[in-house]
Structures are given as C-alpha cells and as structure tokens.
C-alpha cells in the first residue's frame, strides 16, 4: 500500500514538474511572439512613416505667431554674438527674452528627459537637473570611456537653445566654459513654444567678429582682405544658407520630399561639401517633432511623401566641410564632425501653400541669397516663394 502511494506521489510530482515546464515553455514562446510582434510592427512603422498632418487655417495662424517669436529671438541675439561672450550668457539672454518678452517657453529645455518639462521654472528642480546632468557626464567618462550613457538623461536637454561652435554639428550645450573667439563659426538653434501650443523652429550662423552672413551684400564688401580661416568658414556658412533656400524654392504642392532633399544635397555636393544625413528636418505643429522626417539629400524613408498645401515642416541642412560622419560627446547630446572639421547649419520653419512655400520664421529684412523672381519673398511678413 505504501509503495502504491509512493508511486502515485512520484507520478504526481513528475506530472507537476512536467506542467511547470510546459508553463515555462509557453511563457517563453509568448515572450518570443511578443518580441517578434514588436519588431515586426516597428519595421512596418519605419517602412511606412506616419502621414503628415495638414494644418487648418487656425493652426497655421498659430504657427505664424510661433515662427515670428522664434525669429525675434535670433534678432535679439544678434547684438550678443561677440568675442569674449560665453554661450551660457547667450542661453540666459535667449531664455529671458522668450519667457519675459514673448510670454512663451523654450521647447529644447528638458526635451527628451524622463521628467519632460515638469521641472521647468522651479529653481530647486532645475538645480537638481544641473547636478544630474554634470553627474551623468562624469559617470559616462569614468565608466563608459566618454561614450553617452545607455539610458536617457533624467532631465533631458539642459538648456533653452542649442549653440554649436566650429566642429559641432548640432545640439551644442551652452556653458560658461565655452567662450566665443574672433573667427568662430557659431550656430544658434531656437525653438519657441507659444501659448497656443504651436512651435516655431529656426537657426542661423554667425562668424564672430565678421559682418552678418544674412545681410544684403553692400558695394565693396567683398574687397576687404580676410584671413584664410575666416574666408573658409564664411564660405561654408554661406553655402549652408544657400542650400536652405534652394530647398525652400523647391517646395510646392505635388513635389516629393525626395526631390527637395535631392536639390539641397546636390547644391551642397556641387560646392565640395557633404550633407549630414544622421539628422533631419521634421514636421512641426503642436508637437516639436512631427512627421515627416525631412532628409537633406536624396533618398530616405520619407522620400516618396508628396507635399500638399497645409503641411508645415522644417528645412535645416547641416553642411560639413569634410566627411558627413558624426560622433556624439559624452554628454549624450553634442554632435560633432568625426574628422574634426567645421560644420554649418541654417533652418527655417515653412508651410506649404497653394503656390509655393511660406517661410514662417523669416526675420525682418531677411533677403534670400541667389536672388531671383523665384526666390524673393513677397511683402514684409513671412516669405512666400512662387
């Protein structure tokens, strides 16, 4: 009787063990299926980018106001781009102007962090973020050999504007240690979020100590001698600005983003430079970044997207003097040229109109380069290219 009970108990435990193994196998299979489903859906998403949203008349009006604000910030910074000024000072001036004068917010501040913008405006919270950012930087250097940490920073981007100098392509972080020097090539990238929720995104270049790059050419301006380095940086920045306007002039309903990107990329290549494809322009509206992705060269996932009246997007070609390859600093944000050579960028937010492109971030008095009847904005407000 005892043997029979033992056999029954043995069979029962074996059956329980078998059932546990079956459950474990089923759980592993389920996890594999979930992972496969995620990867499949991700691949499908990447192969079929979300359709760009068409803006209503009211939304376009909000975008115009946000664009006017973003342009005003660059106008305010014009008189601050001087030798000896720190990029932290430029960031502070920009933030004070955005929040105090415009009644808006700087969209880059804490962008991409786990806390989002929840700590914005709270002195203790922002101080905590500054400490967290510095600590993450030190840890990345000590533990990861200077590579970016493998997790998103707690507080996201730690400044109100991106300031990129010389070999920095994009997302340069302002600091007291970064002080402008005569002849530096500087880009300031501004994104304003208006009270309506609409965004305006724009950037421009300066060569420190030199005449403005977007000023109309004056008689005899090109006769003054300049050091080779200054001429080289000025030429790079001017080609980047031309590439932006070549792209803008290509925008109209019925044209594909691939055609716009190819026109930009060809202009850059013809000048002997390279177009960065690691970063792209984007749709814009109530969100900072929306569909579609805008590549500044031929090809790309959104190349087949046909432009329609009512779309809003940014064009922001990044032009490298040498290779288009990019490396990211230990802070996880600053993008530099891999070969250490200079980079330049200009950006405008545009809306596709029935007869061309409306430049929503056009600065007062700004005149496009390579002036022609096709490229001259009409009127004193945002430009319309026809």
N, C-alpha and C positions, 0 to 999 in steps of 0.2 A: 504493500500500500504506500509505504514511504517512497519507494523507488518510483512508483507511478506518479506520486505528487511531485517528486523531483524532476521527472521527465516533463511533466506538464509545466512546471515552473520554468524549466530550461527552454521549452518551446515558446512559452510566453515572453521570456526576456529576449529570445532571439527575434521573435516577431516584433517586439517593441523596438529593438535595435534596428531591425530592417525598416520599420516605419519611420524612424528618425532619419535614417539615411535617405529614404525616399523624399521626406520633407526637405532635407538639406539639398538634395539634388534638384527638387522642384524650385526651392528658393534661389539656387544658383542659376537655374535656367531662366527664372523670371528676371533676375538681375541682368543676365545677358540680353534677354529680349528688350528690357527697358533701355539698356545702353545702346543696343542696335537701333532701336526706335529713335532715340535721341540723336544719334549720329546721322541716321537717315533724314530725319526732319531738318537737322542743321544743314546737311548737304543740299537738301531741297530748297531751304531758305536762301542759301548762298547762291544757288544756281538761278533762283527766281527772286531777285530783290523785290521788296515791297514797292507797290506803286506809289509814285509821288502824289501828294495831296494837292488839289487845286484850291487856291485861296479865294475866298469871297471878297467882294468889294470892301467890306468892313475889315476883314483880316489884312488886306493889302494896305488899307489906310493905317492900321496899327503898325505894320511893318515899315511903312514910310517914316512914321514918327520915331520908331526904334532906330532906323537907319540914320535919320537926322541926328539923333543923340550920339550914336557911335562915331559919326563923322566929326561932331563937335568935340569929342574927347581928343581926337588926333589934332584938331586945330589948337586945342588948349595946350597940348604937349609940345607944339612947335617951338615955343619960346623956352622950353626947358631942356632941349637937346643940346647940351653944351659940354665942352671938356671940363672934367672935374665933378660932374654930377653923377651920383650913384643911381643905379637902376631902382633901388629901394625908394629913393626920393621920387622918381618918376611914377612908381606904383602908388605911392601915397597921394601924389597930386591927382592922378587919374581917379583913384577911389573917392577922394574928397569931392571932386568935380561931379562924378557920376551920381553919388548919393546926395550931396549937398545942393548942387546947382540943377541937376537934371531930375532929381527925385526918382532915380532908377537904381538898379543893382548891377554889379559886375558879375556876369554869368560865370567867368572862369573860377571865381573864388570858391574853393572847396569842391569844385567839379570833379566827379569821378571817385569821390571818397565814400566810405561806408556810412558816414554821417550825412552825406549830401550837404545841404546848406543850413542844417539845423542849428549850427553853432555860429552862423554869420551874425555879426553885430553884438555878440556877447564877449566882453573883454576877456573874462576868465576862460571861456571856451576857445577863443582864438589864441590865447596864450598857450593853452594846453595843446592846441593843434601845432603851434610853432615848435613846442618841445617835442611832440610826437614826430614831426617831420625831421627835425635835426637828429633825433634818436634813430629813426629808420635809416637815415643817411649813414650814420656811424656804424650801425649794425651791418648794413649792406657792404661797407668797406671792410669791416673786420671779419665777417663770416662768409660773405658771398664773393669776395675778391673784387669788390667795386661794382658788381652787377646789380641791376634793380632787384628789389625784394620780390619773391614769387607771389606775393599777395598784394591786393590794392592797399595803398596807404589809408589809414583811418580817416583822415580829414581831406583827402583829395588834393587838388592843386592849391598851393599855399598863398597865392597872390591874386590880385584883381585884373592884371593884364599880363600877357606874355611878352618878354623883352629878350630878343635874340641878337647876339653880337657876333659878327665876323663868321666863324665856322659853325655857329649854332643855327640849325635849320628852322627849328620851331620849338615852342613850349619852354623857352628860357625862363628861369625863375629869378625874379628881381632879388637883389641883395645889396647890403651896404658895401660888401667887398667888391662888387662889380661896378667899377667907376669908368665913365666914358672918357676916352682919349681922342685927341685930334686924329682924324682919319679913320676912326672906327666905322664900320658898316653896321647900322642898328635898325632892327625892325621892331615895331610895337604893334601887337595884335590885340584889338579891343573887341569885346562882345558885351553889349548892353542889353539887359532885360528890362523893358519898360513896364510901367504899372499895369498895362493891358496884358502883359504876359508875352508880348511879341519880342523877338530878338533882332538885333542889328549887329552884324559881324564885319569888321573891316581891319585892314592893316596897311602900313606904309613904311618905306625905308628912308633913312637919313644917312648921309656921310657926315660925321661930326666935324664941324668947322667949315663945311663947304656949303655953297648955295643950295636951296631946296631942290630936290630932284623932280618935283612935280610942278615947279614954277614954269610959266611960259618962257621960252628962250628969248633973251634980250640981245640986242646988237652988240657984237664984240665980246659976248660972254665966253665964247669958246677960245678966245685969243690968249687968255691969261695962262702962263705956264703952271703946271701942277706936277707934284711928284708922281712917279710911275705907279706906286701903290694906290694913290688917291684916284688916278685915272682908271686903274684897273677895277677898283671897287665901284666907282661911279658907272662904268660901262656895264658891269654885271647887274647893278641895281636897275639901270635904265632898260636893259633887255628884259628883266623880270617884269617891269611895269608895262613894256610893250606887249609882252606875252599875255598879260591880263587883259589888255584892251583888244588884242587880236581875238581872244576868246569871247569877250563881250560882243564884239562886232559880228561874230559868227552865230550868235544866239538869235533865233526866231522860231516861230511855230513850224513844226514839220521837220526840223533839223534834229539829228540824234546827238546824244551826249558824246558818242564816239567821234562824230565829226568835229564837235567843239574841241574835244581833247586832242584830236589829231592836229588841228590848226595850231593850238597852243604848243604842243610838243615839237611840231615842225619848225615853228619860229625860234624856239629855244635851240634846237639842234643846228639850225642854219647859222646861228650866232656862235656856235662852237661850245655850247654849254650842255648840261644834262638836266632833265626834268625829274624831280623826285616823285616816285610812284608809291612810296611807303605811306605817304599821307595824301589825303584827297580833300576836295571841296565837298559840299553836302547840301541837302535840302535844309530849309530853315523856316521857322514859324513860331508856334507857341512852345516848341522844344528847340533847344540849342542845335541839336543834330537830328535831322530827319532824312528820309530817303529823298532823292537818290544819292549814292556816292558819285562824286564828280572827279574822274581821273584826268590829270593834265597831260595826257599822252594818249596815243591810240590804244584801243582795246579796253579791257576791264569788264567786270561783271555788269555794269550799267551802260555799256557802250550802245546797246540797242534801244535804250529809252528814248522815246520821241518827245521832244519838247512841245508843250501845249501852253496856250495863253492861261495865265493864272498860277503857273508854277513859280516858286521862289527858291533860290539856291545861292550858294557862294561859289565864286571862282577865286582861287588862291594859289596860283602856281608858285612852287618853290624851285628855284633855279640854282644848281650847284656849278661852281667853277670847274670842278673836276668830275669825279665819279658820283653817281646818284646814290651810292650806298650810304646807309645811316647806322649810327651807333647811339645807344641810349645811355646816359650817365647813371651813376649810382642812385641819384635822387628819383629815378623812375620816370622822369618827365623830359628833361633836357635832351633834345635830339640834335646830334652833331654830324657833320660830314665825316665819313670814315677815314678819308685821306687828309683831313685837317685843313682843307682849302675852304674858301669863303662860300657863303650861300646868301641868296636874297629872295625876298617874297613881298608881293603886294596882294591885296584882297579887296573885293567889293561884294556886297550883297545885291543881287539883281532879281527882278521879277520879269518873267516872260510876258510881253504884251502882244497885242494883235499884230504889231508891225515891227517888232524888234525886241530890245531889252531895255528895261527901265532900271537905271542904276540908283538903288535906294540909299546908298551910303556916299554919294557924290559930295565932295567937300565944296564949300563956297569958292567960286573962282577956279575950281579944278578944270583943266583942259586936257583931254586925252592926247597922248603922243601920236605921231604919224597922222596929223590932222587931215581929214578929208570930209567930203559931204556925207560919207557913210558913217563916220565916227564922231562927228561933232554933236554933243548933247544939245537938245533944244531947250530954251528957256533958262531961267535962273535957278530952278529947283533940281530935283533928281533928273539925271540924263536919260533921254530916250534915243536909242540908236536906231536909225532907219536905213 
